[in-house]
Amino acid sequence: MMTSFPGRILAGSMVTLLLVTGAYAHHGWSWAEADQIELAGTIREISMAPPHPTLQVETEKDGLWRVELGNPRQTERSGFVEGVAKVGDQIVVLGNRSLDPNEKRMKAVRVTVAGKTFDIYPERIRTGG
């Protein structure tokens, strides 16, 4: 069955809109709570691969969390580069957790490993002081 030209344009536009919206949601903060929390645990996995370096952090209370850092260049600018942390290191992460309470995922704004602090998103850091 042949589709009309206007029908193909409409279908193509809808697919484009879905892709753009999905990319925006992934790269934005709309999936995360406005309030920041602190997560302390042990690094179980480190990935420095694009689009966002990630850590798997195991906490005593809540188990395994996915911690997303900034894009690779932004993460590197903070000083958090390959080799500054390793699996088994203790870590404290300040960030915004997922809006979905069943999802153990957060976007880090600050990471502290072995007493060294890495401000991934310095402009977003909100502390009580």
Backbone as XML, in Angstrom:
<?xml version="1.0"?>
<chain id="A" units="angstrom">
  <residue number="1" name="MET">
    <atom name="N" x="0.841" y="-1.180" z="0.000"/>
    <atom name="CA" x="0.000" y="0.000" z="0.000"/>
    <atom name="C" x="0.886" y="1.243" z="0.000"/>
  </residue>
  <residue number="2" name="MET">
    <atom name="N" x="0.604" y="2.151" z="-0.876"/>
    <atom name="CA" x="1.379" y="3.387" z="-0.988"/>
    <atom name="C" x="0.861" y="4.406" z="0.026"/>
  </residue>
  <residue number="3" name="THR">
    <atom name="N" x="1.803" y="5.130" z="0.622"/>
    <atom name="CA" x="1.439" y="6.190" z="1.556"/>
    <atom name="C" x="1.555" y="7.512" z="0.829"/>
  </residue>
  <residue number="4" name="SER">
    <atom name="N" x="0.635" y="8.406" z="1.077"/>
    <atom name="CA" x="0.675" y="9.701" z="0.423"/>
    <atom name="C" x="1.877" y="10.508" z="0.916"/>
  </residue>
  <residue number="5" name="PHE">
    <atom name="N" x="2.318" y="11.436" z="0.106"/>
    <atom name="CA" x="3.448" y="12.284" z="0.466"/>
    <atom name="C" x="3.189" y="13.037" z="1.769"/>
  </residue>
  <residue number="6" name="PRO">
    <atom name="N" x="2.021" y="13.675" z="1.953"/>
    <atom name="CA" x="1.752" y="14.354" z="3.231"/>
    <atom name="C" x="1.758" y="13.379" z="4.405"/>
  </residue>
  <residue number="7" name="GLY">
    <atom name="N" x="1.276" y="12.167" z="4.185"/>
    <atom name="CA" x="1.289" y="11.165" z="5.242"/>
    <atom name="C" x="2.701" y="10.802" z="5.653"/>
  </residue>
  <residue number="8" name="ARG">
    <atom name="N" x="3.604" y="10.686" z="4.670"/>
    <atom name="CA" x="5.004" y="10.373" z="4.970"/>
    <atom name="C" x="5.668" y="11.526" z="5.717"/>
  </residue>
  <residue number="9" name="ILE">
    <atom name="N" x="5.340" y="12.745" z="5.339"/>
    <atom name="CA" x="5.902" y="13.913" z="6.031"/>
    <atom name="C" x="5.432" y="13.922" z="7.485"/>
  </residue>
  <residue number="10" name="LEU">
    <atom name="N" x="4.150" y="13.665" z="7.704"/>
    <atom name="CA" x="3.615" y="13.639" z="9.056"/>
    <atom name="C" x="4.281" y="12.537" z="9.882"/>
  </residue>
  <residue number="11" name="ALA">
    <atom name="N" x="4.409" y="11.355" z="9.313"/>
    <atom name="CA" x="5.045" y="10.243" z="10.029"/>
    <atom name="C" x="6.506" y="10.570" z="10.336"/>
  </residue>
  <residue number="12" name="GLY">
    <atom name="N" x="7.207" y="11.141" z="9.366"/>
    <atom name="CA" x="8.608" y="11.518" z="9.579"/>
    <atom name="C" x="8.745" y="12.585" z="10.652"/>
  </residue>
  <residue number="13" name="SER">
    <atom name="N" x="7.829" y="13.533" z="10.667"/>
    <atom name="CA" x="7.860" y="14.586" z="11.680"/>
    <atom name="C" x="7.623" y="14.024" z="13.067"/>
  </residue>
  <residue number="14" name="MET">
    <atom name="N" x="6.717" y="13.061" z="13.174"/>
    <atom name="CA" x="6.430" y="12.458" z="14.473"/>
    <atom name="C" x="7.635" y="11.684" z="14.991"/>
  </residue>
  <residue number="15" name="VAL">
    <atom name="N" x="8.297" y="10.947" z="14.113"/>
    <atom name="CA" x="9.491" y="10.201" z="14.518"/>
    <atom name="C" x="10.586" y="11.169" z="14.968"/>
  </residue>
  <residue number="16" name="THR">
    <atom name="N" x="10.796" y="12.240" z="14.226"/>
    <atom name="CA" x="11.796" y="13.241" z="14.588"/>
    <atom name="C" x="11.483" y="13.856" z="15.942"/>
  </residue>
  <residue number="17" name="LEU">
    <atom name="N" x="10.212" y="14.205" z="16.179"/>
    <atom name="CA" x="9.811" y="14.783" z="17.455"/>
    <atom name="C" x="10.098" y="13.823" z="18.603"/>
  </residue>
  <residue number="18" name="LEU">
    <atom name="N" x="9.798" y="12.552" z="18.419"/>
    <atom name="CA" x="10.057" y="11.559" z="19.460"/>
    <atom name="C" x="11.554" y="11.441" z="19.746"/>
  </residue>
  <residue number="19" name="LEU">
    <atom name="N" x="12.364" y="11.441" z="18.709"/>
    <atom name="CA" x="13.814" y="11.337" z="18.890"/>
    <atom name="C" x="14.373" y="12.559" z="19.611"/>
  </residue>
  <residue number="20" name="VAL">
    <atom name="N" x="13.945" y="13.736" z="19.212"/>
    <atom name="CA" x="14.431" y="14.961" z="19.837"/>
    <atom name="C" x="13.982" y="15.019" z="21.292"/>
  </residue>
  <residue number="21" name="THR">
    <atom name="N" x="12.731" y="14.678" z="21.554"/>
    <atom name="CA" x="12.215" y="14.694" z="22.924"/>
    <atom name="C" x="12.972" y="13.688" z="23.782"/>
  </residue>
  <residue number="22" name="GLY">
    <atom name="N" x="13.233" y="12.501" z="23.255"/>
    <atom name="CA" x="13.982" y="11.487" z="23.996"/>
    <atom name="C" x="15.392" y="11.945" z="24.299"/>
  </residue>
  <residue number="23" name="ALA">
    <atom name="N" x="16.053" y="12.554" z="23.339"/>
    <atom name="CA" x="17.412" y="13.050" z="23.559"/>
    <atom name="C" x="17.414" y="14.166" z="24.592"/>
  </residue>
  <residue number="24" name="TYR">
    <atom name="N" x="16.437" y="15.056" z="24.530"/>
    <atom name="CA" x="16.360" y="16.149" z="25.496"/>
    <atom name="C" x="16.149" y="15.595" z="26.909"/>
  </residue>
  <residue number="25" name="ALA">
    <atom name="N" x="15.246" y="14.647" z="27.035"/>
    <atom name="CA" x="14.966" y="14.076" z="28.353"/>
    <atom name="C" x="16.193" y="13.373" z="28.903"/>
  </residue>
  <residue number="26" name="HIS">
    <atom name="N" x="16.943" y="12.703" z="28.043"/>
    <atom name="CA" x="18.134" y="11.995" z="28.501"/>
    <atom name="C" x="19.194" y="12.982" z="28.981"/>
  </residue>
  <residue number="27" name="HIS">
    <atom name="N" x="19.407" y="14.050" z="28.221"/>
    <atom name="CA" x="20.483" y="14.970" z="28.553"/>
    <atom name="C" x="20.080" y="16.044" z="29.553"/>
  </residue>
  <residue number="28" name="GLY">
    <atom name="N" x="18.790" y="16.235" z="29.756"/>
    <atom name="CA" x="18.342" y="17.250" z="30.683"/>
    <atom name="C" x="18.283" y="16.717" z="32.103"/>
  </residue>
  <residue number="29" name="TRP">
    <atom name="N" x="17.668" y="17.495" z="32.948"/>
    <atom name="CA" x="17.520" y="17.153" z="34.361"/>
    <atom name="C" x="16.074" y="16.845" z="34.698"/>
  </residue>
  <residue number="30" name="SER">
    <atom name="N" x="15.196" y="16.810" z="33.705"/>
    <atom name="CA" x="13.769" y="16.642" z="33.963"/>
    <atom name="C" x="13.441" y="15.307" z="34.627"/>
  </residue>
  <residue number="31" name="TRP">
    <atom name="N" x="14.300" y="14.338" z="34.511"/>
    <atom name="CA" x="14.055" y="13.023" z="35.116"/>
    <atom name="C" x="14.471" y="12.966" z="36.585"/>
  </residue>
  <residue number="32" name="ALA">
    <atom name="N" x="15.113" y="14.037" z="37.081"/>
    <atom name="CA" x="15.672" y="14.024" z="38.439"/>
    <atom name="C" x="14.925" y="14.973" z="39.365"/>
  </residue>
  <residue number="33" name="GLU">
    <atom name="N" x="14.916" y="14.622" z="40.657"/>
    <atom name="CA" x="14.314" y="15.477" z="41.670"/>
    <atom name="C" x="15.092" y="16.787" z="41.795"/>
  </residue>
  <residue number="34" name="ALA">
    <atom name="N" x="14.424" y="17.837" z="42.241"/>
    <atom name="CA" x="15.090" y="19.128" z="42.443"/>
    <atom name="C" x="15.994" y="19.088" z="43.672"/>
  </residue>
  <residue number="35" name="ASP">
    <atom name="N" x="15.560" y="18.388" z="44.723"/>
    <atom name="CA" x="16.359" y="18.289" z="45.941"/>
    <atom name="C" x="17.561" y="17.383" z="45.725"/>
  </residue>
  <residue number="36" name="GLN">
    <atom name="N" x="18.643" y="17.700" z="46.416"/>
    <atom name="CA" x="19.852" y="16.894" z="46.315"/>
    <atom name="C" x="20.001" y="16.001" z="47.538"/>
  </residue>
  <residue number="37" name="ILE">
    <atom name="N" x="20.571" y="14.837" z="47.307"/>
    <atom name="CA" x="20.841" y="13.902" z="48.392"/>
    <atom name="C" x="22.321" y="13.540" z="48.369"/>
  </residue>
  <residue number="38" name="GLU">
    <atom name="N" x="22.774" y="12.973" z="49.469"/>
    <atom name="CA" x="24.149" y="12.488" z="49.539"/>
    <atom name="C" x="24.095" y="10.964" z="49.611"/>
  </residue>
  <residue number="39" name="LEU">
    <atom name="N" x="24.895" y="10.333" z="48.791"/>
    <atom name="CA" x="24.956" y="8.875" z="48.705"/>
    <atom name="C" x="26.371" y="8.447" z="49.049"/>
  </residue>
  <residue number="40" name="ALA">
    <atom name="N" x="26.516" y="7.558" z="50.024"/>
    <atom name="CA" x="27.836" y="7.069" z="50.420"/>
    <atom name="C" x="27.878" y="5.564" z="50.219"/>
  </residue>
  <residue number="41" name="GLY">
    <atom name="N" x="28.967" y="5.080" z="49.637"/>
    <atom name="CA" x="29.081" y="3.652" z="49.413"/>
    <atom name="C" x="30.422" y="3.269" z="48.837"/>
  </residue>
  <residue number="42" name="THR">
    <atom name="N" x="30.426" y="2.107" z="48.190"/>
    <atom name="CA" x="31.631" y="1.526" z="47.604"/>
    <atom name="C" x="31.466" y="1.436" z="46.097"/>
  </residue>
  <residue number="43" name="ILE">
    <atom name="N" x="32.472" y="1.878" z="45.359"/>
    <atom name="CA" x="32.426" y="1.793" z="43.902"/>
    <atom name="C" x="32.537" y="0.321" z="43.500"/>
  </residue>
  <residue number="44" name="ARG">
    <atom name="N" x="31.569" y="-0.145" z="42.711"/>
    <atom name="CA" x="31.575" y="-1.527" z="42.219"/>
    <atom name="C" x="31.914" y="-1.613" z="40.736"/>
  </residue>
  <residue number="45" name="GLU">
    <atom name="N" x="31.706" y="-0.494" z="40.016"/>
    <atom name="CA" x="32.018" y="-0.472" z="38.582"/>
    <atom name="C" x="32.206" y="0.982" z="38.144"/>
  </residue>
  <residue number="46" name="ILE">
    <atom name="N" x="33.148" y="1.184" z="37.224"/>
    <atom name="CA" x="33.402" y="2.516" z="36.670"/>
    <atom name="C" x="33.389" y="2.395" z="35.153"/>
  </residue>
  <residue number="47" name="SER">
    <atom name="N" x="32.649" y="3.282" z="34.498"/>
    <atom name="CA" x="32.674" y="3.367" z="33.038"/>
    <atom name="C" x="32.901" y="4.821" z="32.657"/>
  </residue>
  <residue number="48" name="MET">
    <atom name="N" x="33.933" y="5.068" z="31.897"/>
    <atom name="CA" x="34.223" y="6.433" z="31.442"/>
    <atom name="C" x="33.739" y="6.648" z="30.002"/>
  </residue>
  <residue number="49" name="ALA">
    <atom name="N" x="32.934" y="5.733" z="29.492"/>
    <atom name="CA" x="32.471" y="5.770" z="28.102"/>
    <atom name="C" x="31.365" y="6.802" z="27.894"/>
  </residue>
  <residue number="50" name="PRO">
    <atom name="N" x="31.314" y="7.396" z="26.685"/>
    <atom name="CA" x="30.221" y="8.291" z="26.344"/>
    <atom name="C" x="28.898" y="7.516" z="26.305"/>
  </residue>
  <residue number="51" name="PRO">
    <atom name="N" x="27.752" y="8.145" z="26.417"/>
    <atom name="CA" x="27.586" y="9.588" z="26.443"/>
    <atom name="C" x="27.868" y="10.200" z="27.819"/>
  </residue>
  <residue number="52" name="HIS">
    <atom name="N" x="27.741" y="9.416" z="28.891"/>
    <atom name="CA" x="28.029" y="9.920" z="30.227"/>
    <atom name="C" x="28.790" y="8.863" z="31.001"/>
  </residue>
  <residue number="53" name="PRO">
    <atom name="N" x="29.946" y="9.203" z="31.550"/>
    <atom name="CA" x="30.609" y="8.268" z="32.454"/>
    <atom name="C" x="29.654" y="7.916" z="33.598"/>
  </residue>
  <residue number="54" name="THR">
    <atom name="N" x="29.723" y="6.678" z="34.045"/>
    <atom name="CA" x="28.840" y="6.218" z="35.111"/>
    <atom name="C" x="29.612" y="5.419" z="36.146"/>
  </residue>
  <residue number="55" name="LEU">
    <atom name="N" x="29.050" y="5.382" z="37.328"/>
    <atom name="CA" x="29.574" y="4.569" z="38.418"/>
    <atom name="C" x="28.449" y="3.690" z="38.923"/>
  </residue>
  <residue number="56" name="GLN">
    <atom name="N" x="28.787" y="2.499" z="39.336"/>
    <atom name="CA" x="27.856" y="1.659" z="40.083"/>
    <atom name="C" x="28.353" y="1.714" z="41.518"/>
  </residue>
  <residue number="57" name="VAL">
    <atom name="N" x="27.519" y="2.229" z="42.412"/>
    <atom name="CA" x="27.904" y="2.426" z="43.803"/>
    <atom name="C" x="26.990" y="1.588" z="44.688"/>
  </residue>
  <residue number="58" name="GLU">
    <atom name="N" x="27.603" y="0.762" z="45.517"/>
    <atom name="CA" x="26.835" y="-0.075" z="46.430"/>
    <atom name="C" x="26.782" y="0.580" z="47.805"/>
  </residue>
  <residue number="59" name="THR">
    <atom name="N" x="25.563" y="0.772" z="48.299"/>
    <atom name="CA" x="25.380" y="1.348" z="49.626"/>
    <atom name="C" x="24.990" y="0.234" z="50.592"/>
  </residue>
  <residue number="60" name="GLU">
    <atom name="N" x="25.270" y="0.462" z="51.850"/>
    <atom name="CA" x="24.925" y="-0.528" z="52.868"/>
    <atom name="C" x="23.412" y="-0.689" z="52.986"/>
  </residue>
  <residue number="61" name="LYS">
    <atom name="N" x="22.703" y="0.421" z="52.915"/>
    <atom name="CA" x="21.260" y="0.427" z="53.150"/>
    <atom name="C" x="20.435" y="0.053" z="51.917"/>
  </residue>
  <residue number="62" name="ASP">
    <atom name="N" x="20.794" y="0.620" z="50.749"/>
    <atom name="CA" x="19.933" y="0.513" z="49.564"/>
    <atom name="C" x="20.467" y="-0.353" z="48.431"/>
  </residue>
  <residue number="63" name="GLY">
    <atom name="N" x="21.627" y="-0.942" z="48.578"/>
    <atom name="CA" x="22.164" y="-1.759" z="47.502"/>
    <atom name="C" x="22.829" y="-0.941" z="46.415"/>
  </residue>
  <residue number="64" name="LEU">
    <atom name="N" x="22.724" y="-1.397" z="45.170"/>
    <atom name="CA" x="23.457" y="-0.834" z="44.038"/>
    <atom name="C" x="22.721" y="0.335" z="43.387"/>
  </residue>
  <residue number="65" name="TRP">
    <atom name="N" x="23.442" y="1.442" z="43.188"/>
    <atom name="CA" x="22.935" y="2.649" z="42.532"/>
    <atom name="C" x="23.731" y="2.921" z="41.268"/>
  </residue>
  <residue number="66" name="ARG">
    <atom name="N" x="23.056" y="3.453" z="40.257"/>
    <atom name="CA" x="23.714" y="3.952" z="39.045"/>
    <atom name="C" x="23.897" y="5.455" z="39.246"/>
  </residue>
  <residue number="67" name="VAL">
    <atom name="N" x="25.153" y="5.905" z="39.180"/>
    <atom name="CA" x="25.474" y="7.313" z="39.338"/>
    <atom name="C" x="25.984" y="7.829" z="38.002"/>
  </residue>
  <residue number="68" name="GLU">
    <atom name="N" x="25.278" y="8.782" z="37.414"/>
    <atom name="CA" x="25.678" y="9.370" z="36.139"/>
    <atom name="C" x="26.474" y="10.638" z="36.403"/>
  </residue>
  <residue number="69" name="LEU">
    <atom name="N" x="27.597" y="10.756" z="35.717"/>
    <atom name="CA" x="28.435" y="11.952" z="35.821"/>
    <atom name="C" x="28.084" y="12.867" z="34.656"/>
  </residue>
  <residue number="70" name="GLY">
    <atom name="N" x="28.897" y="13.881" z="34.381"/>
    <atom name="CA" x="28.660" y="14.764" z="33.240"/>
    <atom name="C" x="29.127" y="14.097" z="31.958"/>
  </residue>
  <residue number="71" name="ASN">
    <atom name="N" x="29.042" y="14.817" z="30.846"/>
    <atom name="CA" x="29.591" y="14.257" z="29.612"/>
    <atom name="C" x="31.099" y="14.061" z="29.811"/>
  </residue>
  <residue number="72" name="PRO">
    <atom name="N" x="31.754" y="13.264" z="28.955"/>
    <atom name="CA" x="33.173" y="12.958" z="29.188"/>
    <atom name="C" x="34.073" y="14.182" z="29.365"/>
  </residue>
  <residue number="73" name="ARG">
    <atom name="N" x="33.900" y="15.209" z="28.560"/>
    <atom name="CA" x="34.759" y="16.407" z="28.689"/>
    <atom name="C" x="34.490" y="17.155" z="29.988"/>
  </residue>
  <residue number="74" name="GLN">
    <atom name="N" x="33.238" y="17.268" z="30.345"/>
    <atom name="CA" x="32.876" y="17.962" z="31.576"/>
    <atom name="C" x="33.414" y="17.201" z="32.788"/>
  </residue>
  <residue number="75" name="THR">
    <atom name="N" x="33.269" y="15.885" z="32.772"/>
    <atom name="CA" x="33.782" y="15.053" z="33.862"/>
    <atom name="C" x="35.300" y="15.197" z="33.955"/>
  </residue>
  <residue number="76" name="GLU">
    <atom name="N" x="35.971" y="15.207" z="32.816"/>
    <atom name="CA" x="37.429" y="15.376" z="32.786"/>
    <atom name="C" x="37.841" y="16.739" z="33.335"/>
  </residue>
  <residue number="77" name="ARG">
    <atom name="N" x="37.093" y="17.791" z="32.974"/>
    <atom name="CA" x="37.403" y="19.140" z="33.475"/>
    <atom name="C" x="37.317" y="19.211" z="35.002"/>
  </residue>
  <residue number="78" name="SER">
    <atom name="N" x="36.454" y="18.395" z="35.586"/>
    <atom name="CA" x="36.326" y="18.389" z="37.048"/>
    <atom name="C" x="37.532" y="17.732" z="37.712"/>
  </residue>
  <residue number="79" name="GLY">
    <atom name="N" x="38.344" y="17.030" z="36.908"/>
    <atom name="CA" x="39.495" y="16.311" z="37.447"/>
    <atom name="C" x="39.225" y="14.827" z="37.653"/>
  </residue>
  <residue number="80" name="PHE">
    <atom name="N" x="37.968" y="14.429" z="37.486"/>
    <atom name="CA" x="37.620" y="13.016" z="37.639"/>
    <atom name="C" x="37.939" y="12.315" z="36.327"/>
  </residue>
  <residue number="81" name="VAL">
    <atom name="N" x="39.140" y="11.769" z="36.269"/>
    <atom name="CA" x="39.626" y="11.088" z="35.069"/>
    <atom name="C" x="39.958" y="9.642" z="35.427"/>
  </residue>
  <residue number="82" name="GLU">
    <atom name="N" x="40.168" y="8.858" z="34.396"/>
    <atom name="CA" x="40.506" y="7.459" z="34.603"/>
    <atom name="C" x="41.709" y="7.340" z="35.539"/>
  </residue>
  <residue number="83" name="GLY">
    <atom name="N" x="41.574" y="6.507" z="36.557"/>
    <atom name="CA" x="42.670" y="6.275" z="37.493"/>
    <atom name="C" x="42.551" y="6.990" z="38.829"/>
  </residue>
  <residue number="84" name="VAL">
    <atom name="N" x="41.688" y="8.036" z="38.934"/>
    <atom name="CA" x="41.570" y="8.736" z="40.222"/>
    <atom name="C" x="40.715" y="7.951" z="41.210"/>
  </residue>
  <residue number="85" name="ALA">
    <atom name="N" x="39.924" y="7.028" z="40.699"/>
    <atom name="CA" x="39.107" y="6.162" z="41.547"/>
    <atom name="C" x="39.171" y="4.756" z="40.974"/>
  </residue>
  <residue number="86" name="LYS">
    <atom name="N" x="39.010" y="3.782" z="41.860"/>
    <atom name="CA" x="39.029" y="2.396" z="41.396"/>
    <atom name="C" x="37.932" y="1.605" z="42.097"/>
  </residue>
  <residue number="87" name="VAL">
    <atom name="N" x="37.590" y="0.477" z="41.523"/>
    <atom name="CA" x="36.605" y="-0.405" z="42.130"/>
    <atom name="C" x="37.084" y="-0.757" z="43.534"/>
  </residue>
  <residue number="88" name="GLY">
    <atom name="N" x="36.180" y="-0.652" z="44.493"/>
    <atom name="CA" x="36.493" y="-0.917" z="45.894"/>
    <atom name="C" x="36.701" y="0.333" z="46.723"/>
  </residue>
  <residue number="89" name="ASP">
    <atom name="N" x="36.912" y="1.487" z="46.056"/>
    <atom name="CA" x="37.074" y="2.748" z="46.786"/>
    <atom name="C" x="35.755" y="3.180" z="47.420"/>
  </residue>
  <residue number="90" name="GLN">
    <atom name="N" x="35.878" y="3.830" z="48.577"/>
    <atom name="CA" x="34.727" y="4.454" z="49.218"/>
    <atom name="C" x="34.470" y="5.785" z="48.513"/>
  </residue>
  <residue number="91" name="ILE">
    <atom name="N" x="33.194" y="6.144" z="48.366"/>
    <atom name="CA" x="32.825" y="7.349" z="47.634"/>
    <atom name="C" x="31.619" y="8.000" z="48.303"/>
  </residue>
  <residue number="92" name="VAL">
    <atom name="N" x="31.578" y="9.323" z="48.210"/>
    <atom name="CA" x="30.404" y="10.089" z="48.629"/>
    <atom name="C" x="29.995" y="10.910" z="47.413"/>
  </residue>
  <residue number="93" name="VAL">
    <atom name="N" x="28.721" y="10.815" z="47.055"/>
    <atom name="CA" x="28.205" y="11.512" z="45.881"/>
    <atom name="C" x="27.075" y="12.438" z="46.320"/>
  </residue>
  <residue number="94" name="LEU">
    <atom name="N" x="27.153" y="13.690" z="45.898"/>
    <atom name="CA" x="26.061" y="14.640" z="46.081"/>
    <atom name="C" x="25.386" y="14.766" z="44.728"/>
  </residue>
  <residue number="95" name="GLY">
    <atom name="N" x="24.070" y="14.619" z="44.701"/>
    <atom name="CA" x="23.395" y="14.710" z="43.416"/>
    <atom name="C" x="21.888" y="14.656" z="43.532"/>
  </residue>
  <residue number="96" name="ASN">
    <atom name="N" x="21.254" y="14.549" z="42.372"/>
    <atom name="CA" x="19.806" y="14.545" z="42.266"/>
    <atom name="C" x="19.349" y="13.154" z="41.849"/>
  </residue>
  <residue number="97" name="ARG">
    <atom name="N" x="18.511" y="12.551" z="42.674"/>
    <atom name="CA" x="18.053" y="11.198" z="42.375"/>
    <atom name="C" x="16.896" y="11.220" z="41.396"/>
  </residue>
  <residue number="98" name="SER">
    <atom name="N" x="16.622" y="10.073" z="40.811"/>
    <atom name="CA" x="15.531" y="9.906" z="39.862"/>
    <atom name="C" x="14.193" y="10.226" z="40.509"/>
  </residue>
  <residue number="99" name="LEU">
    <atom name="N" x="13.286" y="10.787" z="39.719"/>
    <atom name="CA" x="11.923" y="11.047" z="40.182"/>
    <atom name="C" x="11.191" y="9.740" z="40.493"/>
  </residue>
  <residue number="100" name="ASP">
    <atom name="N" x="11.602" y="8.663" z="39.847"/>
    <atom name="CA" x="10.994" y="7.352" z="40.062"/>
    <atom name="C" x="11.579" y="6.756" z="41.342"/>
  </residue>
  <residue number="101" name="PRO">
    <atom name="N" x="10.792" y="6.650" z="42.416"/>
    <atom name="CA" x="11.330" y="6.162" z="43.683"/>
    <atom name="C" x="11.805" y="4.705" z="43.628"/>
  </residue>
  <residue number="102" name="ASN">
    <atom name="N" x="11.388" y="3.973" z="42.603"/>
    <atom name="CA" x="11.816" y="2.580" z="42.456"/>
    <atom name="C" x="13.135" y="2.452" z="41.695"/>
  </residue>
  <residue number="103" name="GLU">
    <atom name="N" x="13.624" y="3.570" z="41.158"/>
    <atom name="CA" x="14.853" y="3.567" z="40.366"/>
    <atom name="C" x="16.001" y="4.112" z="41.217"/>
  </residue>
  <residue number="104" name="LYS">
    <atom name="N" x="17.017" y="3.298" z="41.408"/>
    <atom name="CA" x="18.198" y="3.728" z="42.170"/>
    <atom name="C" x="19.199" y="4.316" z="41.176"/>
  </residue>
  <residue number="105" name="ARG">
    <atom name="N" x="18.951" y="5.576" z="40.828"/>
    <atom name="CA" x="19.744" y="6.279" z="39.823"/>
    <atom name="C" x="19.841" y="7.730" z="40.243"/>
  </residue>
  <residue number="106" name="MET">
    <atom name="N" x="21.023" y="8.315" z="40.056"/>
    <atom name="CA" x="21.173" y="9.731" z="40.372"/>
    <atom name="C" x="22.161" y="10.389" z="39.423"/>
  </residue>
  <residue number="107" name="LYS">
    <atom name="N" x="22.017" y="11.700" z="39.293"/>
    <atom name="CA" x="22.928" y="12.528" z="38.511"/>
    <atom name="C" x="23.826" y="13.236" z="39.510"/>
  </residue>
  <residue number="108" name="ALA">
    <atom name="N" x="25.118" y="12.983" z="39.436"/>
    <atom name="CA" x="26.068" y="13.546" z="40.393"/>
    <atom name="C" x="26.397" y="14.994" z="40.049"/>
  </residue>
  <residue number="109" name="VAL">
    <atom name="N" x="26.449" y="15.845" z="41.074"/>
    <atom name="CA" x="26.957" y="17.196" z="40.897"/>
    <atom name="C" x="28.340" y="17.323" z="41.535"/>
  </residue>
  <residue number="110" name="ARG">
    <atom name="N" x="28.605" y="16.477" z="42.554"/>
    <atom name="CA" x="29.903" y="16.468" z="43.239"/>
    <atom name="C" x="30.214" y="15.025" z="43.657"/>
  </residue>
  <residue number="111" name="VAL">
    <atom name="N" x="31.473" y="14.641" z="43.488"/>
    <atom name="CA" x="31.941" y="13.313" z="43.874"/>
    <atom name="C" x="33.168" y="13.493" z="44.758"/>
  </residue>
  <residue number="112" name="THR">
    <atom name="N" x="33.228" y="12.746" z="45.866"/>
    <atom name="CA" x="34.396" y="12.788" z="46.752"/>
    <atom name="C" x="34.933" y="11.373" z="46.923"/>
  </residue>
  <residue number="113" name="VAL">
    <atom name="N" x="36.207" y="11.197" z="46.574"/>
    <atom name="CA" x="36.889" y="9.908" z="46.691"/>
    <atom name="C" x="38.227" y="10.154" z="47.388"/>
  </residue>
  <residue number="114" name="ALA">
    <atom name="N" x="38.497" y="9.375" z="48.440"/>
    <atom name="CA" x="39.773" y="9.467" z="49.171"/>
    <atom name="C" x="40.088" y="10.909" z="49.580"/>
  </residue>
  <residue number="115" name="GLY">
    <atom name="N" x="39.069" y="11.638" z="50.033"/>
    <atom name="CA" x="39.266" y="13.005" z="50.496"/>
    <atom name="C" x="39.407" y="14.043" z="49.396"/>
  </residue>
  <residue number="116" name="LYS">
    <atom name="N" x="39.386" y="13.634" z="48.136"/>
    <atom name="CA" x="39.499" y="14.562" z="47.005"/>
    <atom name="C" x="38.116" y="14.787" z="46.411"/>
  </residue>
  <residue number="117" name="THR">
    <atom name="N" x="37.762" y="16.056" z="46.247"/>
    <atom name="CA" x="36.438" y="16.424" z="45.740"/>
    <atom name="C" x="36.517" y="16.816" z="44.270"/>
  </residue>
  <residue number="118" name="PHE">
    <atom name="N" x="35.542" y="16.322" z="43.499"/>
    <atom name="CA" x="35.431" y="16.613" z="42.066"/>
    <atom name="C" x="34.059" y="17.216" z="41.823"/>
  </residue>
  <residue number="119" name="ASP">
    <atom name="N" x="34.038" y="18.503" z="41.463"/>
    <atom name="CA" x="32.777" y="19.191" z="41.199"/>
    <atom name="C" x="32.414" y="19.017" z="39.725"/>
  </residue>
  <residue number="120" name="ILE">
    <atom name="N" x="31.499" y="18.091" z="39.462"/>
    <atom name="CA" x="31.086" y="17.793" z="38.087"/>
    <atom name="C" x="30.232" y="18.938" z="37.532"/>
  </residue>
  <residue number="121" name="TYR">
    <atom name="N" x="29.276" y="19.393" z="38.304"/>
    <atom name="CA" x="28.398" y="20.512" z="37.935"/>
    <atom name="C" x="28.477" y="21.555" z="39.049"/>
  </residue>
  <residue number="122" name="PRO">
    <atom name="N" x="29.546" y="22.349" z="39.124"/>
    <atom name="CA" x="29.710" y="23.298" z="40.238"/>
    <atom name="C" x="28.565" y="24.292" z="40.357"/>
  </residue>
  <residue number="123" name="GLU">
    <atom name="N" x="27.982" y="24.697" z="39.246"/>
    <atom name="CA" x="26.900" y="25.674" z="39.274"/>
    <atom name="C" x="25.600" y="25.108" z="39.848"/>
  </residue>
  <residue number="124" name="ARG">
    <atom name="N" x="25.510" y="23.800" z="39.969"/>
    <atom name="CA" x="24.285" y="23.152" z="40.464"/>
    <atom name="C" x="24.405" y="22.706" z="41.919"/>
  </residue>
  <residue number="125" name="ILE">
    <atom name="N" x="25.567" y="22.847" z="42.518"/>
    <atom name="CA" x="25.777" y="22.371" z="43.890"/>
    <atom name="C" x="25.021" y="23.253" z="44.870"/>
  </residue>
  <residue number="126" name="ARG">
    <atom name="N" x="24.171" y="22.596" z="45.670"/>
    <atom name="CA" x="23.420" y="23.290" z="46.720"/>
    <atom name="C" x="23.733" y="22.589" z="48.024"/>
  </residue>
  <residue number="127" name="THR">
    <atom name="N" x="24.333" y="23.292" z="48.928"/>
    <atom name="CA" x="24.634" y="22.734" z="50.243"/>
    <atom name="C" x="23.948" y="23.557" z="51.306"/>
  </residue>
  <residue number="128" name="GLY">
    <atom name="N" x="23.815" y="22.992" z="52.478"/>
    <atom name="CA" x="23.131" y="23.684" z="53.579"/>
    <atom name="C" x="23.887" y="24.881" z="54.105"/>
  </residue>
  <residue number="129" name="GLY">
    <atom name="N" x="25.169" y="25.044" z="53.719"/>
    <atom name="CA" x="25.944" y="26.145" z="54.293"/>
    <atom name="C" x="26.009" y="27.364" z="53.473"/>
  </residue>
</chain>
